[in-house]
Each structure stands twice: as structure tokens, then as C-alpha cells.
Amino acid sequence: MKEKGYLLLENGVFFEGVRVGSTQDMTGEVVFNTSMTGYQEILTDPSYADQIIVFCYPLIGNYGINDVDGESEIHALSGAVFGEACDIPSHYESQSSLVDYLNKYNISGLVNIDTRALVKIIRKEGTMRGKIVSSIHEQVAKPFFTHKQHTLVEEVSVKSSVYFEGGSPHIVIVDYGYKKSIRTSLQAEGCRVTVVPYSSSYEWISSLNPDGVLFSNGPGNPEELSYYYPTIKKLSESYPCLGICLGHQLLALSHGASTTKLHYGHRGGNHPVKNLKTNKVYITSQNHGYEVMESSLVHTSFTATHLNVNDRTVEGMVHTRLPVLGVQFHPEAHAGPSDTSFILKEFIQLVKENAHAAS
Ligand SMILES: NC(=O)CC[C@H](N)C(=O)O
């Protein structure tokens, strides 16, 4: 028997659908992703911790779930909402259906939702919290927040350092909830990689003798990590650095810039980003709810290198003196286009050049 379920929004509006996966009631920030494909990568991106993902594309699950495309072992999201979930997938790599996958990993899901109407509300009123529940009665009075003692990053970061064999250079990833594709892109370029917990000290990281440091993507408000700004700043003054998404925001904040929350965020695989030097536009993969305020970069030695063509948010920056850069989008792709994969190559080149300069 199919069990009825509801998505209740903080503004009182609710949508009725059918429960799939875990039938546990869940709360989270309701965000939408416009990607047509890449649902497995999206469901396993740790940056979605404490969020309910609404998939805009009406039919999800067509090519099933495979053994290779997960971006992390963790399923940090609070829940997922679909128009239709395909239960007869077809693909040579497919190992299970989307619904079997949601069941296996205890992910609360909801199908048969008018995602178009739902996304219209979020676009108009802005991102808000919501709940996936089995019964609507008496829900409005119950809180939309689950009180947490710790930051979301603490939930998803590695607990101790992990080393991945490879050649040169040696890159340390400071893990705020990193996507596997960031590491594998570095390894594909010949790097050896050490992934360290988000709370690692400057002394610990420098004892690993990195040639470069990469601050990863991750969930939540970057300002929750203000305690770590001095460490991040010191690392960026000592090593070539790249920040991706949350890592980009943290680099900016640690140098004195500010961040603010976007009305409904950028989550999808076709966000146009303009390189301000060349005027070239790249189609990028994105997943962020906060932005670095362009006006605040004057308090730092960073200059904006990329802007989002849709709303002019800062999508990239470079330090004027140090070999340090940040991108708000995802050069590692997965989900989404790999058109900006050269950013990772350029970072490795920067690391190599600076290693030569130092020796
Ligand atoms: N993917 C990310 O790193 C997201 C960064 C941050 N949590 C934001 O929503 O803006």
C-alpha cells in the first residue's frame, strides 16, 4: 500500500504526495535543483546536509543508481522531493532503482508532488524550511528546526586524516564535506592527496608538507566556522590555495570580506559564469545558498574574476599578491558540466610554479 505523505512549508502551504524511502518525518531547508541528470551525485553531495532537495526535472531515476557515481559515502541530506520517480531504470551500469536506493539508505522521499508549483513558491518567497511528514495534523505548531549542538560541517567532515597515494604535487584537502570528484580530479592530474578534518590546526597541516591546500565545499552558513578564519588565513599566506564553494566563501571571510544569503540559491548544472578578464562565459555546476558580497572584497586583497551572468553574484576571485584563488561554482562537475575542469589544472600548475619558486 502506498503511504500518503506531505511536504509542509514554513509559510503554512503544504503539498500532498506519496512517501518513498524512509517514512521518518524530517525537517530541512527546502531547496531546488534544476539539473536534468546527475541525481545520484546530488543525493550524495554532503553540502546538502539539513536540506530537503526538490528535483525540478519532472522524471528522476531513469538510468538507476550505480556503484561509481556516489560523491560520498554519507547521505547527509534531510530528504528528497520528486515529481515522478522511475522504478524501471535502464542503463548498463544500473545496480538499483532510485526508490530501492532511498530505502537502502533510509532517505525520506516524497513523489507525485507538483514540483513546478512548489519551486514557484520558493522562487517568490525565498528559501524556507519545511518538513516531510506522514500526517499533516498538528504539524504547524511543531518546530521546523531540529536543534543541533554542532555545526553541519562537523557531521560530514572526516574524523581523522586520510592519505591517498599518488605522485606530485601533494595537495591537502581541508574537508568541510568534500565531494569525491574533487579528490579524484586531483589524483587524475597525478597528485597525491591528504584529506584532513575541517578543524585541523595550521601546525598539523604544515607537518604534512603540502605543496598546496584546497578548501572544500560543505554545508551550512560559512560564518558558523568563524573560529577557523585565522587558520585558513595563515594557510593561505603560506601555501598556494584553492577554495571551492564553501571553501571559497571561507577564504573570502578569513581575509575580511562578508557573505550573505541568496534569495533562493543556485543549484543546478547550467549556471552561466563570466570570466571578467576574457569575457568568456562558461556553463557551470553549482550548489550554493550563500555568496561573497562583491562590495566587501575592497576590504581584502582579492579581486573578483568571475560573475554569475544571471544575477551578478561573485563566482570567482583571485588574490592580488598570493597564489590563492576561489571559485563559487564546481570545477569538478558531478553533477553537471565539466567545462571548467581547467580550473583544477590551473591550480596544480600554480602549485608547481610556486614549488619551483620556493626551491
Ligand atoms: N556546495 C557548497 O560548498 C555550499 C556552500 C554553502 N553551504 C552555501 O550553501 O553557500
Ligand as a Chemical Component Dictionary entry (heavy atoms), coordinates in Angstrom:
data_LIG
# 
_chem_comp.id                   LIG 
_chem_comp.type                 NON-POLYMER 
_chem_comp.pdbx_formal_charge   0 
_chem_comp.three_letter_code    LIG 
# 
loop_
_chem_comp_atom.comp_id 
_chem_comp_atom.atom_id 
_chem_comp_atom.alt_atom_id 
_chem_comp_atom.type_symbol 
_chem_comp_atom.charge 
_chem_comp_atom.model_Cartn_x 
_chem_comp_atom.model_Cartn_y 
_chem_comp_atom.model_Cartn_z 
_chem_comp_atom.pdbx_ordinal 
LIG N1 N1 N 0 28.399 23.435 -2.042 1  
LIG C1 C1 C 0 28.851 24.228 -1.095 2  
LIG O1 O1 O 0 30.020 24.209 -0.708 3  
LIG C2 C2 C 0 27.846 25.120 -0.441 4  
LIG C3 C3 C 0 28.439 26.235 0.391  5  
LIG C4 C4 C 0 27.460 26.836 1.376  6  
LIG N2 N2 N 0 26.972 25.850 2.282  7  
LIG C5 C5 C 0 26.328 27.504 0.630  8  
LIG O2 O2 O 0 25.227 26.976 0.610  9  
LIG O3 O3 O 0 26.513 28.531 0.034  10 
# 
loop_
_chem_comp_bond.comp_id 
_chem_comp_bond.atom_id_1 
_chem_comp_bond.atom_id_2 
_chem_comp_bond.value_order 
_chem_comp_bond.pdbx_ordinal 
LIG N1 C1 SING 1 
LIG C1 O1 DOUB 2 
LIG C1 C2 SING 3 
LIG C2 C3 SING 4 
LIG C3 C4 SING 5 
LIG C4 N2 SING 6 
LIG C4 C5 SING 7 
LIG C5 O2 DOUB 8 
LIG C5 O3 SING 9 
# 
